Amino acid sequence: MSLAGNLQTVSFPDILQLLSTGKKTGVLEVKTSTRQKEVAFKDGNIIFASSLNASEDLLGSMLLRRGRISKSDLERAITLHKQTGRQLGTTLIDMNLFDKQEITECLKLQIEEIVYNLFAWQDGSFNFHEDAAPKNAPFLLEMPTMSVIMEGTRRIDEWLEIQKVVPPDDVMLALASSPKVPGDEIVLTVEEFKVLALINGQRTLPELIDVSPFGEFVTCRAAYKLILNSLIEAVGKKENDEVEQEDEEVAVLSIIFHLYSHCFHRIRTVVESVVGETNTQFSSFAARYRDGLLAYFPGVDPSSDLMPDLERFTAAVQAVPQPIRMHRLMSGLDQMLAGQLEYVYMMLGTAPFREAVGKVKREIAGPLATRRDLVKRYDIEDSFYRTLKQTDKVVKMVRG
């Protein structure tokens, strides 16, 4: 089976579904210019996953964060692992620090963390090597791929809600000075309790993730629920003299440029998957928007040579008088987004419309995760969702 391409055209969940339904055996390689992950399959089920250049996925790092091993024991294990060439998990068992079941449980958590992180990737190339065996796998597990798809999709949806509540990356979290909880008892999950114990008024969310015994998603979800229950609160920005002052408007325009470029490309690919690339009806409709600042959003593959230049787009926006430039840009983009989605419904019906809305929603996850502060400050997220809600209302009115 030859399966290769880019995540901009085939989403990671779709790749998993193809491999699962085809009961394929082999190794899926997914990479960007800075990251590379591999997921191994046997008869369509996930049996292993590894991250070639991301320290957060390493077994030793995970065990240390979870308080399952001391730093000195881990250093001894790593030394032996390098001297003998045996896998770290096997070395830890040989040293009588863990039994096989404990290492297997930790490896399962590590594999889940790697695979679920891939659900948030919107860019990157993939290549499936059929019948290839995973490298350096101490043990092979078996995880039903369809269950992983359901959980990964659920996490993406939950991420969107989490990112609306948790503070920007440079804001510290502390125990609430006046907790507002009903009754005399507070019910916390184990994860929430352990994350609460790490809140000291000095750590930001990224720093909390670094010391948490859980992965990024579980830690952020626990912080999200603690904030909603008024048990912790933001207490101000953390001073960092080494951070250079950025041009905030340029950074915001970069977010907008990449977010909406990907959105319009996703809509076009949904249409083309139904009517074919040679049908120009949608392209003719979309062309009506392409004047002024909107000409920089043609809906082409953002990684292709046809994509407009970010610097020219930024210069064009900044040529508009400062008091009205953001309003002019965002109102035009929101009108264009609503117009194209409504046209998809009129042209193709409910199922393609829902698919396009789903793909567009996933595009906001990246900007929310990386620059929550700017996304909130410039109302990008709220504007984005207002447009989707208004579009949904229009479609419901048309359907009656």
Protein Blocks (a to p, Z undefined) as FASTA:
>chain_A
ZZdddfklmcfklmmmmmmmnopacddddddfkbccddddeehiafbdcdfbbfklpmkl
mmmmnopacfklmmmmmmmmmmnopafklmmmmnomacfklmmmmmmmmmmmmmmmmmmp
mgdcddddehiacehifbacdddfklmmmmmmmmmmmmmmmmmmmccfkbccdddfbdcd
ehjbdcddfklmmmmmmpgolacfklmmmmpcbdfklmmmmmmmmmmnopaccebjaddf
kbccddfklmmmmmmmmmmmmmmmmmmmmmmmmnopklmklmmmmmmmmgcjllmmnopa
fkbmklccfklmmmmmmmpcfklmmmmmmmmmmmmmmmmmmmmmmmnojmlmmmmmmmmm
mmmmmmmmmmmmlmmmnommmmmmmmmmmmmmmmmmmnZZ
